[in-house]
Amino acid sequence: MTEQTVTPGPRRPGFLGRHRELSILRADVERAGLDTLAGRPAARGRVLLVAGRPGTGRTTLAEEFAAGLSAGGDYPDGVLRARLTDPDGTPVPAGRAARALLAALGADGPPGSGDDELTDVLRDALQERRAVLLLDDVATAEQLADLIPDTRHCLVLAVARGPLTGIPDVRPCTVGGLDRPAAVALLERGAGDVRVTVDPGATESLAETCGCLPAALALAAGWLAAHPEAAVADAVRRMRAAAADDFADLAAPDAADEPLRRALLLVYASLPAPAARMLRLLPLAPAGLVDAHTAAALAGCPLDAARDLLADFAAYGLLRPDGPPDQGRYLVPGCLDPLLRALLDAAEKPSEALLATARMLERTVRLLRACQAVTEPVGSPARAWLAGLPGPLRFGHRAAAAHWLATRQPALLAAARLAVADGRLDTLARRLVSALSRALIAHRGAEAAAPELYPLHELVLDVAERNDLPRERAAALLNLGDLDARTGRLTEALDRYRAALEAARSERDPEQPTVSRALESIAGTYGELGDWQRAADWYGRAVALAQSRGDLAAQARLHGRIGAALTRDGQWPEALRAWRAAGAAHRRNGDLPGQARALAGTARVHECAGRAEEAQRAGAEALRLAERSGDRRLQAALRLELADCAERQGRAAVAAVHRQAAGRLLDRPGSGPESSATTEGHTYETEPASAEE
């Protein structure tokens, strides 16, 4: 990164102390790196590291510094943030973190991309940007290295427990407790200046008992604010007694976390039983993201009561607001998560925790169904179902539902992963994944939602394999194969389709719609790979299946695809037979437009084989059938095909007549039913629709 003078932005209201740490970070930005001093500036972004234990305020410090950099104008593209460790301590895959950062940039990677591909896409997206990447709770140096941009114009601000060996030229800014004046000032926010002035010694003792840790101080300040009749010395006495109370067996994970444990118990012991129960259930919230619906479902209480309790928890310092205060979204602080889980394990039976999780997931399914139903037409069954829901579960309009879906998406995806990973709620997990998939498609469309749909289909596959559900396994594999094919991963798509065919055949469904779709998908993929003979062979297997079912429409369509594949392969006699078989099936089925397209296919084969007169006759007959059908778009497409044919034969006047007629047909309003494309000789057939989950 080029040397620059970083001017600190204005300190945000409520931020206390940390003058030394902020100065160290600013000096690190201004400091020339070792590569620069050696005369070979690195092509990668500069990395600053804030190192400290959870509860030391390390994330708040990083946020303050990043906000100052952004406000100073050196990084006009703002701050991009991702958390690299889940609340339960599981490291987040680099690909998921990269996708979160891309979403903050308004971009996305191809669906189904691996970690390496997504991190490459992220680096490309950051090439022309000047942004700060705030990577919170970094677990390993390798995890961080995968996300460092290949540009000196971006700065990476990492937050971790300790030094990250393996990242060159990084000096950690180590964060511990606050200095004593800042710690006292933080306590004064809750206690008020009168109580602090009356007993300054007790305030000093309370700060010392809290280890001057910001998280513990915030909890103590919250307790003092909620108990205006209590003296500061009462808080000190209660915290020191925490080692001998009913929760003495809940040891802190580390001795350095003991002040935080005591501060949490100070607050927890003062809560009414319903509030205490809700608090210890909050670690079950997916990704640590909580709103009133989540809390109410976990605790089995009314929505208004949950909303009020969450606001109280935030005032205590037990939760952090996520977004604007009026949105009612909160985060469970990472430093409190292991302690709250210990309380949960001690006070709740496993069956009760599972029931709470099931209630939460069931509420999420209903909200997702309501989110999707609001996109349906007025008067539809989905709208009727929506009208029957209680008011808090309904969305007033589509925009409100879309906003809810967008803001809750990380939690919703985490809920799906949680439900599947648990293994005891598979039926509910399948319903949740299905509802989330439908909501995403309804609001964004299948193409735009594909990056989120891919991991959801993988979750469906996991559940299907675990429970030996061949139909669901086949549907998931087909959907994954479709997404692989759309992104050009044709070999992977072919493997998915073959596995889907195997699963579908094991279902022994007499109608076998999934088998048919798998056969057609394999054939279509071979066509995309340019292996037209194999494509025709697989379409032939699908034809045999359609014949066994007596499905004339499918037979006609598949014969047309065989004809198109053999035409591309230059097998004129075989292609003609296929097109004639398609025409015969369309005729038996009473489908005039289909007959016309099949004749157009035979015309195309004749032309490719050098039989111009036969091609003209077949094309003219196809046009007559199209005129009889009344399909004006099909007539226009055939006219254009005849024009192209005439031009290739040097008959410019005939071609001009056909083009003028096609123009009149296309310009005329109310032009009749739409045709799929130009002719069967090209690619008028559409790809098979995705199977329902």
C-alpha positions in Angstrom: 0.0 0.0 0.0 1.3 3.4 -0.8 2.4 5.5 2.2 -0.2 7.9 3.4 -1.0 10.0 6.4 -4.2 8.7 8.0 -6.2 11.3 9.8 -8.5 9.8 12.5 -12.2 10.3 11.9 -14.4 11.6 14.7 -14.8 9.2 17.6 -18.3 7.7 17.7 -20.6 8.6 20.6 -20.2 6.1 23.4 -16.7 4.9 22.5 -14.3 5.2 25.5 -10.6 5.0 25.9 -8.3 3.0 23.7 -6.2 6.1 22.7 -3.0 4.1 22.8 -4.4 1.3 20.7 -5.8 3.6 18.1 -2.5 5.4 17.8 -0.7 2.1 17.3 -3.1 1.1 14.5 -2.8 4.5 12.8 1.0 4.3 13.0 0.8 0.8 11.5 -1.1 2.1 8.5 1.4 4.9 8.0 4.4 2.6 8.5 6.1 1.4 5.3 6.0 -2.4 5.0 9.1 -4.6 4.9 8.6 -5.2 1.2 8.4 -1.5 0.5 11.6 -0.8 2.5 13.2 -3.6 0.4 12.2 -1.9 -2.8 9.6 -4.5 -3.8 6.2 -3.3 -2.8 3.8 -6.2 -2.2 0.9 -6.7 -4.6 -1.4 -7.7 -1.7 -3.4 -5.6 0.7 -1.9 -4.5 3.9 -3.0 -6.4 7.1 -3.5 -4.9 10.5 -4.3 -7.2 13.4 -6.3 -6.5 16.6 -5.5 -9.3 19.0 -7.3 -10.0 22.2 -9.6 -12.3 24.1 -13.3 -12.2 23.6 -14.8 -9.6 25.9 -11.9 -7.2 25.7 -13.7 -4.9 23.2 -11.5 -6.0 20.3 -14.3 -5.9 17.8 -15.6 -2.5 19.0 -12.0 -1.1 18.7 -11.7 -2.5 15.2 -15.1 -1.1 14.2 -14.1 2.3 15.6 -10.8 2.4 13.7 -12.4 1.2 10.5 -15.2 3.8 10.7 -12.5 6.5 11.2 -10.6 5.3 8.1 -13.8 5.3 6.0 -14.8 8.7 7.3 -11.3 10.1 6.5 -11.9 9.5 2.8 -8.9 7.2 2.2 -11.2 4.2 1.6 -14.3 5.6 -0.2 -15.8 2.1 -0.8 -16.4 1.8 2.9 -16.1 -1.1 5.3 -16.9 -4.7 4.3 -17.4 -7.0 7.2 -17.4 -10.8 7.7 -17.3 -13.0 10.7 -14.9 -16.0 10.3 -16.1 -18.1 13.3 -19.6 -19.2 14.1 -20.9 -18.6 17.6 -20.3 -22.2 18.5 -16.7 -21.9 17.6 -16.8 -23.5 14.2 -14.5 -21.8 11.6 -16.5 -20.3 8.7 -15.3 -21.7 5.3 -13.5 -19.1 3.3 -16.0 -19.4 0.4 -18.9 -18.5 2.7 -17.0 -15.5 4.0 -16.0 -14.5 0.5 -19.7 -14.7 -0.6 -20.7 -12.4 2.4 -18.1 -9.8 1.3 -19.2 -10.0 -2.3 -22.8 -9.5 -1.2 -21.7 -6.3 0.6 -20.2 -5.2 -2.7 -23.5 -5.9 -4.5 -21.8 -8.9 -6.4 -21.9 -12.6 -6.2 -19.9 -15.6 -7.3 -21.2 -18.5 -9.5 -23.5 -20.9 -7.7 -21.8 -24.0 -6.4 -18.4 -22.4 -6.6 -15.7 -23.8 -4.3 -13.7 -21.8 -1.8 -10.8 -21.1 -4.1 -13.1 -19.9 -7.0 -15.0 -17.6 -4.7 -11.9 -16.1 -3.1 -10.6 -15.4 -6.7 -13.9 -13.7 -7.6 -13.6 -11.6 -4.5 -10.1 -10.5 -5.3 -11.1 -9.6 -8.8 -14.1 -7.6 -7.5 -11.7 -5.7 -5.2 -9.1 -4.8 -7.8 -10.6 -1.4 -8.5 -11.9 -0.7 -5.0 -10.5 1.1 -2.0 -12.2 -0.5 0.9 -11.5 -1.8 4.5 -12.1 -5.5 5.0 -13.0 -6.0 8.7 -12.6 -9.8 9.3 -13.9 -10.5 12.8 -13.0 -13.5 15.0 -10.4 -15.0 12.6 -9.6 -18.6 13.6 -6.4 -19.4 11.6 -3.8 -17.6 9.5 -4.8 -19.8 6.5 -8.4 -18.6 6.8 -7.2 -15.0 6.7 -4.7 -15.5 3.9 -7.4 -16.8 1.6 -9.3 -13.4 1.8 -6.4 -10.9 1.5 -7.0 -8.8 -1.7 -4.4 -8.7 -4.5 -4.4 -4.9 -4.4 -2.5 -2.4 -2.3 -5.5 -0.1 -2.3 -7.4 -2.2 0.2 -6.7 -2.7 3.9 -7.5 -5.8 5.9 -8.3 -5.3 9.5 -8.3 -8.6 11.2 -9.6 -9.4 14.7 -8.3 -12.6 16.4 -7.6 -14.1 19.8 -3.8 -13.9 19.3 -1.0 -13.5 16.8 -1.5 -15.1 13.4 1.8 -16.7 12.4 2.2 -17.2 8.7 0.9 -13.7 7.7 4.0 -11.7 6.7 4.7 -8.2 8.0 1.9 -8.1 10.6 2.4 -6.7 14.1 -0.6 -7.3 16.4 -2.1 -4.5 18.3 -2.8 -6.3 21.6 -6.0 -5.4 23.4 -6.6 -6.0 27.1 -8.7 -4.3 29.7 -9.6 -0.6 29.6 -7.5 1.9 31.5 -8.9 2.7 34.9 -10.5 6.2 34.0 -12.3 4.7 31.0 -13.5 1.7 33.0 -14.9 4.0 35.7 -16.5 6.2 33.0 -18.2 3.1 31.5 -19.6 2.1 34.9 -20.8 5.7 35.5 -23.1 5.3 32.5 -25.1 2.8 34.4 -24.6 3.9 38.0 -24.9 7.6 37.4 -22.5 10.2 38.6 -24.1 10.5 42.0 -23.5 6.9 43.0 -19.9 7.1 41.7 -19.2 10.3 43.5 -20.7 9.0 46.7 -18.5 5.9 46.7 -15.6 6.2 44.4 -13.7 3.5 46.1 -16.5 1.0 45.4 -16.5 2.0 41.8 -12.7 1.4 41.6 -13.3 -2.0 43.2 -16.1 -2.9 40.8 -13.8 -2.0 37.8 -11.1 -4.2 39.3 -13.5 -7.0 39.9 -14.6 -6.7 36.2 -10.9 -6.9 35.2 -11.6 -3.7 33.4 -13.0 -5.8 30.6 -15.5 -3.8 28.5 -17.9 -6.7 28.2 -18.0 -7.3 32.0 -18.1 -3.6 32.7 -21.1 -3.2 30.4 -22.9 -6.0 32.2 -22.2 -4.4 35.6 -23.3 -1.0 34.3 -26.5 -2.5 32.9 -27.2 -4.1 36.3 -26.7 -0.8 38.1 -29.0 1.0 35.6 -31.7 -1.6 36.2 -31.3 -1.3 40.0 -31.2 2.4 40.9 -31.8 1.6 44.5 -28.6 -0.5 44.8 -25.2 1.0 45.7 -22.1 0.3 43.7 -20.8 -1.7 46.6 -23.8 -4.1 46.3 -22.6 -5.0 42.8 -19.1 -5.6 44.0 -20.4 -7.9 46.8 -22.7 -9.8 44.5 -19.9 -10.4 41.9 -17.4 -11.5 44.5 -20.1 -13.9 45.9 -20.6 -15.4 42.5 -17.9 -18.0 43.2 -20.0 -19.5 45.9 -23.5 -19.2 44.4 -25.7 -21.8 42.8 -23.8 -21.6 39.6 -20.3 -22.1 41.0 -19.9 -25.2 38.9 -20.2 -23.1 35.8 -16.5 -22.4 35.6 -15.2 -19.9 33.0 -13.5 -21.5 30.0 -10.3 -19.8 31.1 -9.2 -18.0 34.3 -9.0 -14.7 32.3 -12.7 -15.0 31.6 -13.7 -15.3 35.3 -14.6 -11.5 35.6 -16.9 -11.9 32.6 -18.5 -15.0 34.1 -19.2 -13.2 37.4 -20.6 -10.2 35.6 -23.0 -12.4 33.6 -24.1 -14.2 36.8 -24.7 -10.8 38.5 -27.2 -10.0 35.8 -28.6 -13.5 35.3 -29.4 -14.0 39.0 -31.4 -10.8 39.0 -33.7 -11.7 36.1 -37.2 -13.1 36.6 -37.5 -16.8 35.8 -39.1 -16.3 32.3 -36.4 -13.8 31.3 -33.6 -16.0 32.6 -35.0 -18.9 30.7 -35.2 -16.9 27.5 -31.6 -15.7 28.0 -30.1 -19.1 28.3 -32.0 -20.3 25.2 -30.7 -17.5 23.0 -27.5 -19.5 22.0 -29.9 -21.8 20.0 -30.6 -18.9 17.7 -29.0 -19.6 14.3 -25.7 -17.6 13.7 -26.4 -15.8 17.0 -29.0 -13.5 15.3 -32.1 -12.9 17.4 -35.3 -11.0 16.8 -38.7 -11.1 18.6 -40.0 -14.0 16.5 -36.9 -16.1 17.2 -37.0 -15.4 21.0 -40.7 -15.9 21.3 -40.6 -19.3 19.6 -37.6 -20.4 21.7 -39.1 -19.4 25.0 -42.7 -20.2 24.0 -43.9 -16.7 25.0 -46.0 -13.9 23.4 -44.3 -11.8 20.7 -44.7 -8.5 22.6 -43.2 -10.0 25.7 -40.2 -11.3 23.7 -39.7 -7.9 22.1 -39.6 -6.1 25.4 -37.2 -8.7 26.9 -34.8 -8.4 24.0 -34.8 -4.6 24.5 -34.1 -5.2 28.2 -31.3 -7.6 27.4 -29.7 -5.0 25.1 -29.9 -2.4 27.9 -28.1 -4.9 30.2 -25.3 -5.4 27.6 -26.4 -9.0 27.0 -27.1 -8.4 23.4 -25.7 -6.1 20.7 -28.0 -4.3 18.3 -27.7 -5.5 14.7 -28.8 -2.7 12.4 -31.0 0.3 13.3 -32.6 0.1 16.7 -36.2 0.2 15.3 -35.5 -3.1 13.3 -35.4 -5.1 16.5 -32.5 -7.4 15.5 -29.8 -8.3 17.9 -26.6 -10.4 18.1 -25.5 -12.7 20.9 -21.9 -11.5 21.7 -19.4 -14.1 21.0 -17.8 -13.7 24.4 -21.1 -14.6 26.2 -22.0 -17.5 23.9 -20.0 -20.3 25.7 -21.2 -19.0 29.1 -24.8 -19.0 28.0 -24.5 -22.4 26.5 -23.1 -23.7 29.9 -26.2 -22.2 31.6 -28.4 -23.9 29.0 -26.8 -27.3 29.5 -27.1 -26.9 33.3 -30.7 -25.7 33.5 -32.4 -27.3 30.5 -32.9 -30.9 29.6 -31.7 -31.9 26.1 -35.3 -32.7 25.1 -36.4 -29.2 26.2 -33.6 -27.6 24.2 -34.6 -29.7 21.2 -38.3 -28.7 21.6 -37.3 -25.0 21.7 -35.3 -25.4 18.5 -38.2 -27.2 16.8 -40.6 -24.3 17.8 -38.1 -21.8 16.4 -37.7 -23.6 13.1 -41.5 -24.1 12.8 -42.0 -20.4 13.3 -39.4 -19.7 10.6 -41.2 -22.1 8.2 -44.5 -20.2 8.7 -42.8 -16.8 8.2 -41.1 -18.1 5.0 -44.4 -19.4 3.6 -46.0 -16.0 4.4 -43.0 -14.3 2.7 -43.6 -16.4 -0.4 -47.4 -16.2 -0.3 -47.5 -12.4 -0.5 -46.0 -12.6 -4.0 -49.0 -14.7 -5.2 -52.0 -13.1 -7.0 -54.8 -11.7 -5.0 -57.5 -14.4 -4.6 -55.1 -17.3 -4.9 -55.1 -20.1 -2.4 -51.8 -18.9 -1.0 -53.3 -15.5 -0.4 -56.3 -17.0 1.3 -53.9 -19.0 3.6 -52.0 -15.8 4.3 -55.1 -13.9 5.3 -55.9 -16.6 7.9 -52.5 -16.1 9.7 -52.2 -14.1 12.9 -51.3 -10.5 12.2 -47.6 -10.7 13.4 -46.9 -13.5 11.0 -48.3 -11.7 7.9 -46.5 -9.2 5.6 -48.5 -6.2 4.5 -47.0 -6.0 1.0 -44.3 -7.6 -1.2 -41.7 -5.0 -0.4 -41.9 -5.6 3.3 -41.5 -9.4 2.8 -38.5 -8.8 0.5 -36.9 -6.6 3.1 -37.4 -9.2 5.8 -36.0 -11.9 3.6 -32.9 -9.8 2.7 -32.1 -8.7 6.3 -32.7 -12.2 7.7 -30.9 -14.2 5.0 -27.8 -15.0 7.0 -29.9 -16.3 9.9 -32.2 -18.2 7.6 -29.4 -20.0 5.8 -27.8 -20.7 9.2 -31.2 -22.1 10.4 -31.2 -24.5 7.4 -27.7 -25.7 8.2 -28.5 -26.1 11.9 -31.7 -28.1 11.2 -29.9 -30.5 8.8 -26.8 -30.9 11.0 -28.9 -31.7 14.0 -30.2 -34.9 12.4 -33.1 -35.2 14.8 -35.4 -32.8 12.9 -35.1 -34.0 9.4 -38.8 -33.6 8.4 -38.8 -30.1 9.7 -35.4 -29.5 8.0 -36.9 -30.5 4.6 -39.8 -28.2 5.1 -37.6 -25.3 6.1 -35.3 -25.8 3.1 -38.2 -26.0 0.7 -39.9 -22.9 2.2 -36.7 -20.9 2.0 -36.0 -22.0 -1.6 -39.5 -21.0 -2.7 -39.3 -17.7 -0.9 -35.9 -16.9 -2.6 -37.2 -17.8 -6.0 -40.5 -15.9 -5.5 -38.7 -12.6 -4.6 -35.5 -12.9 -6.7 -36.1 -15.4 -9.5 -34.3 -18.7 -9.9 -31.3 -17.2 -11.7 -30.6 -14.5 -9.1 -31.2 -16.8 -6.2 -29.0 -19.6 -7.6 -26.0 -18.9 -5.3 -28.2 -19.4 -2.2 -30.2 -22.3 -3.8 -27.1 -24.4 -4.5 -26.1 -25.0 -0.8 -29.8 -25.5 0.0 -30.1 -28.3 -2.5 -26.9 -29.8 -1.0 -28.6 -29.8 2.4 -31.6 -31.6 0.9 -29.2 -34.1 -0.6 -27.7 -34.7 2.9 -31.1 -35.3 4.5 -32.2 -37.6 1.6 -29.0 -39.7 1.8 -29.2 -39.9 5.6 -32.8 -41.1 5.5 -32.6 -43.2 2.3 -35.1 -41.2 0.4 -34.4 -41.9 -3.3 -37.0 -39.6 -4.8 -35.7 -36.6 -2.8 -32.1 -37.6 -3.5 -32.8 -37.7 -7.2 -34.6 -34.3 -7.2 -31.8 -32.7 -5.3 -29.2 -34.1 -7.7 -31.2 -32.9 -10.7 -31.4 -29.4 -9.3 -27.7 -29.4 -8.5 -26.9 -30.7 -11.9 -29.0 -27.9 -13.5 -27.1 -25.3 -11.6 -23.7 -26.9 -12.5 -24.8 -26.9 -16.2 -25.8 -23.2 -16.1 -22.4 -22.3 -14.8 -20.5 -24.3 -17.4 -19.5 -27.2 -15.1 -20.7 -29.8 -17.6 -18.7 -32.7 -16.3 -19.9 -32.2 -12.8 -23.4 -31.8 -14.1 -23.2 -35.1 -16.0 -22.1 -36.8 -12.8 -25.0 -35.3 -10.9 -27.5 -36.4 -13.6 -26.1 -40.0 -13.7 -26.4 -40.2 -9.9 -30.0 -38.8 -10.1 -30.9 -41.5 -12.7 -29.6 -44.2 -10.4 -31.5 -42.9 -7.4 -34.7 -42.4 -9.5 -34.6 -46.0 -10.9 -34.3 -47.3 -7.3 -37.6 -45.6 -6.5 -39.5 -48.0 -8.9 -42.1 -45.4 -9.7 -44.3 -46.8 -12.5 -44.6 -43.4 -14.2 -41.0 -42.6 -13.6 -41.1 -38.8 -14.3 -37.8 -38.3 -12.5 -36.1 -41.0 -14.6 -37.3 -39.3 -17.8 -36.0 -36.0 -16.7 -32.6 -37.5 -15.7 -32.4 -39.2 -19.1 -33.2 -35.9 -20.9 -30.7 -34.0 -18.8 -27.9 -36.4 -19.5 -28.7 -36.1 -23.2 -28.8 -32.3 -23.1 -25.5 -32.2 -21.3 -23.9 -34.4 -24.0 -25.3 -32.0 -26.5 -23.7 -29.1 -24.7 -20.4 -31.0 -24.8 -20.8 -31.5 -28.5 -21.2 -35.2 -28.3 -24.3 -35.3 -30.5 -24.3 -39.1 -31.1 -24.5 -39.8 -27.3 -27.1 -37.1 -26.9 -29.2 -38.8 -29.5 -28.7 -42.2 -27.9 -29.8 -40.9 -24.4 -32.8 -39.1 -26.0 -33.7 -42.4 -27.5 -33.8 -44.0 -24.1 -36.1 -41.3 -23.0 -38.3 -42.0 -26.0 -38.6 -45.6 -25.1 -39.7 -44.6 -21.6 -42.3 -42.2 -23.0 -43.6 -44.9 -25.3 -44.1 -47.3 -22.4 -46.2 -44.6 -20.7 -48.1 -43.8 -23.9 -47.1 -40.1 -23.7 -47.5 -38.9 -27.3 -46.4 -35.3 -26.5 -43.2 -36.4 -24.9 -42.5 -38.8 -27.8 -42.9 -36.0 -30.3 -40.7 -33.6 -28.4 -38.0 -36.2 -27.8 -38.0 -37.4 -31.5 -37.5 -33.7 -32.4 -34.5 -33.5 -30.1 -33.0 -36.6 -31.6 -33.5 -35.1 -35.0 -31.8 -31.9 -34.0 -28.9 -33.8 -32.5 -28.4 -36.0 -35.5 -28.7 -33.0 -37.8 -25.8 -31.4 -35.9 -23.9 -34.6 -36.3 -24.5 -34.7 -40.0 -26.4 -38.0 -40.0 -29.0 -36.9 -42.6 -31.0 -40.2 -43.1 -31.3 -40.8 -39.4 -32.2 -37.2 -38.7 -35.0 -37.3 -41.3 -36.4 -40.5 -39.7 -36.4 -38.8 -36.3 -38.1 -35.6 -37.6 -40.7 -37.7 -39.5 -41.4 -39.7 -36.3 -41.8 -36.4 -34.4 -44.3 -35.2 -37.1 -46.3 -38.4 -36.9 -46.5 -38.2 -33.1 -47.6 -34.5 -33.3 -50.2 -35.5 -35.9 -51.6 -38.3 -33.7 -51.7 -35.9 -30.8 -53.6 -33.2 -32.9 -50.8 -30.7 -32.5 -50.6 -28.5 -35.7 -47.8 -26.2 -34.5 -45.8 -29.3 -33.5 -46.3 -30.8 -37.0 -45.2 -27.5 -38.5 -42.0 -27.4 -36.5 -41.2 -31.0 -37.3 -41.6 -30.3 -41.0 -39.3 -27.3 -40.6 -36.8 -29.7 -39.1 -37.0 -32.0 -42.1 -36.5 -28.9 -44.4 -33.4 -28.0 -42.5 -32.0 -31.6 -42.9 -32.8 -31.5 -46.7 -31.0 -28.2 -47.0 -27.9 -29.4 -45.1 -27.8 -32.5 -47.3 -27.9 -30.3 -50.4 -31.4 -31.0 -51.5 -32.7 -27.5 -52.0 -36.0 -28.3 -53.7 -37.0 -30.8 -51.0 -36.1 -28.2 -48.4 -38.3 -25.6 -50.1 -41.3 -28.0 -50.4 -41.0 -29.1 -46.7 -40.6 -25.5 -45.6 -43.7 -24.4 -47.6 -45.8 -27.2 -46.1 -44.6 -26.3 -42.6 -45.7 -22.7 -43.3 -49.2 -23.9 -44.4 -49.6 -25.9 -41.3 -48.6 -22.9 -39.2 -51.1 -20.7 -40.9 -53.8 -23.3 -40.2 -52.8 -23.3 -36.5 -53.2 -19.5 -36.2 -49.8 -19.2 -34.4 -48.5 -16.0 -35.9 -45.2 -16.1 -34.1 -44.5 -19.5 -35.5 -45.4 -18.3 -39.0 -43.0 -15.4 -38.6 -40.2 -17.8 -37.5 -40.8 -20.1 -40.4 -40.9 -17.2 -42.8 -37.5 -16.1 -41.5 -36.1 -19.6 -41.9 -37.4 -19.7 -45.5 -35.8 -16.3 -46.1 -32.4 -17.6 -44.8 -32.7 -20.7 -47.0 -33.6 -18.6 -50.1 -30.6 -16.3 -49.4 -28.3 -19.2 -49.2 -29.6 -20.3 -52.6 -29.1 -16.8 -54.1 -32.8 -16.0 -54.3 -32.7 -12.5 -52.8 -36.2 -11.5 -54.1 -37.9 -14.5 -52.5 -36.0 -13.9 -49.2 -37.1 -10.3 -49.2 -40.8 -11.3 -49.5 -40.5 -13.7 -46.6 -38.8 -11.1 -44.4 -41.5 -8.5 -45.1 -44.2 -11.0 -44.3 -42.4 -12.0 -41.1 -42.1 -8.3 -40.1 -45.9 -7.8 -40.6 -46.7 -10.8 -38.5 -44.4 -9.7 -35.6 -45.6 -6.1 -35.6 -49.3 -7.0 -35.5 -50.7 -6.7 -31.9 -52.3 -9.8 -30.4 -50.3 -12.1 -32.6 -51.6 -15.3 -31.1 -49.8 -17.9 -29.0 -46.1 -17.6 -28.6 -43.8 -20.1 -30.2 -40.9 -21.4 -28.3 -38.3 -20.3 -30.8 -37.6 -20.3 -34.5 -37.8 -23.9 -35.7 -37.1 -27.4 -34.6 -34.2 -27.4 -37.0 -32.5 -25.0 -34.7 -33.3 -25.1 -31.0 -37.0 -24.4 -30.6 -37.3 -27.0 -27.9 -36.9 -25.7 -24.3 -35.0 -27.5 -21.6 -37.0 -29.6 -19.2 -38.3 -27.8 -16.1 -36.7 -28.4 -12.8 -38.4 -31.1 -10.7 -40.3 -30.1 -7.6 -38.4 -30.8 -4.4 
